[in-house]
Amino acid sequence: MIGEAVQSPDPEAMKEDLGLGRRLSGFMRCRWPLVAAVLFALYGWQMARGEWVHDFWEYGAAVKELMRDIGSPRHPLLPLDAPHFSYSPYLVSAAWLGRLAGGAPVAVLAWAGLFNLGLILAGLRLFIAGTGCPRPRAATFYALVLWLLLWGAGAWQYSAFYHLGVLFWVLPYPSSFAFGLSWLILWQHLKKPTAIRTAAMGLLTAAVALTHPVTFLFLSASLAGLVFQGGRFDGRKALQAAAVLGIALAVAGFWPYFPFWQIAFGDNSAAYVASDSSMYDHWFVRTWPVWVCLPLLALGPGKGRGAGLGVAMALLAVLYALGWLTGTWYVGRVISHVALLGQLLLALRMASWEWAAFQSGYFGIRRWSSVAAIGFVLALGLVG
């Protein structure tokens, strides 16, 4: 009413609202480190239990044999003077460090898994920041949550998969080391190309190829895809990607522990039929939450961000289809990386949706559609 005194805001209420806002802001900044801390703690519990399965024991035997004679190891499982594919830069380095520390082979491999977890987390965080994402902390948080949870029923329990049902079993595996190293290489690929950077990336990519050829396929497709990261073809990035892959393949051919070219590209697909043909069994049922959520990329702010990841995802999907058409079953393992890239694309958009939800300039349907999109994706992660 006219003449009535205007009621001033309550200072205590303002302080309480400000304190709540600061606590919420602090929690949101710390989300991804909290998830990382939980993962480290859970893996530490796994190490303390010492219950390992499947390929861990084969890799443990390889570490034991390398620790016995790192210069001229025999076959880790048979009494033969024969090369073995597991004698990669990863296990050779682990065995060398184990000899220095005087640790048991199983303990060495378990501690290597802890290192691999840190490598994956650091590589992912640096890569997301390198893409120019305006909210890298939020995007990293969402990427980790989706990697762990956004899968369908019966998701594969194999190496090179990183969902919550298998992560702590596979962290010591060579595939996990190669996966973490790949994100560091891709982070460098986002930077300005230089001769030194290209040479270093080539050497690291050779280590990935020697350690886990399927992850090398993921890395190769991602290097090619990021040529389009800015939304258009980048000739300098294309030359760098070609040089990196050329250096990697040339260097890998000189690896002294096994004949890389013969193992990676020889006619050995029959050895994988029994297990890797399952990569094509019920693939949609096992990955459906990713495909259901992908259309949401058309909503809200941040459209077009991550174009290079989309190209890489498409390249790997084509490679996956070719594996089925040709019966090259081990190539089917890239279905993991197809899903992981889709989840990362969603995480980048979720960070943008979250920003829109908290902006004062976004009202009504624009704000609530962002909130609903985030809630929908997270709900599928919980029930998928």
Stockholm file with secondary structure:
# STOCKHOLM 1.0

chainA/1-384         MIGEAVQSPDPEAMKEDLGLGRRLSGFMRCRWPLVAAVLFALYGWQMARGEWVHDFWEYGAAVKELMRDIGSPRHPLLPLDAPHFSYSPYLVSAAWLGRLAGGAPVAVLAWAGLFNLGLILAGLRLFIAGTGCPRPRAATFYALVLWLLLWGAGAWQYSAFYHLGVLFWVLPYPSSFAFGLSWLILWQHLKKPTAIRTAAMGLLTAAVALTHPVTFLFLSASLAGLVFQGGRFDGRKALQAAAVLGIALAVAGFWPYFPFWQIAFGDNSAAYVASDSSMYDHWFVRTWPVWVCLPLLALGPGKGRGAGLGVAMALLAVLYALGWLTGTWYVGRVISHVALLGQLLLALRMASWEWAAFQSGYFGIRRWSSVAAIGFVLALGLVG
#=GR chainA/1-384 SS CTTCCCCCCCHHHHHHHHHHHHHHHHHHHHHHHHHHHHHHHHHHHHHHHTCCCTHHHHHHHHHHHHHHCSSSCCCSSSSSCCCCTTCCHHHHHHHHHHHHHTCCHHHHHHHHHHHHHHHHHHHHHHHHHHTTCSCHHHHHHHHHHHHHHCCCTTCCCSTTCCSTTTHHHHTTSHHHHHHHHHHHHHHHHTSCCCHHHHHHHHHHHHHHHHHCHHHHHHHHHHHHHGGGTTSSCCHHHHHHHHHHHHHHHHHHTTCSSSCHHHHHHSSCGGGGHHHHGGGGTTHHHHHHHHHHHGGGGGSSSCTTTTHHHHHHHHHHHHHHHHHHHHTCGGGGGGHHHHHHHHHHHHHHHHHHHHHHHTCTTCCHHHHHHHHHHHHHHHHHHHHC
#=GC SS_cons         CTTCCCCCCCHHHHHHHHHHHHHHHHHHHHHHHHHHHHHHHHHHHHHHHTCCCTHHHHHHHHHHHHHHCSSSCCCSSSSSCCCCTTCCHHHHHHHHHHHHHTCCHHHHHHHHHHHHHHHHHHHHHHHHHHTTCSCHHHHHHHHHHHHHHCCCTTCCCSTTCCSTTTHHHHTTSHHHHHHHHHHHHHHHHTSCCCHHHHHHHHHHHHHHHHHCHHHHHHHHHHHHHGGGTTSSCCHHHHHHHHHHHHHHHHHHTTCSSSCHHHHHHSSCGGGGHHHHGGGGTTHHHHHHHHHHHGGGGGSSSCTTTTHHHHHHHHHHHHHHHHHHHHTCGGGGGGHHHHHHHHHHHHHHHHHHHHHHHTCTTCCHHHHHHHHHHHHHHHHHHHHC
//
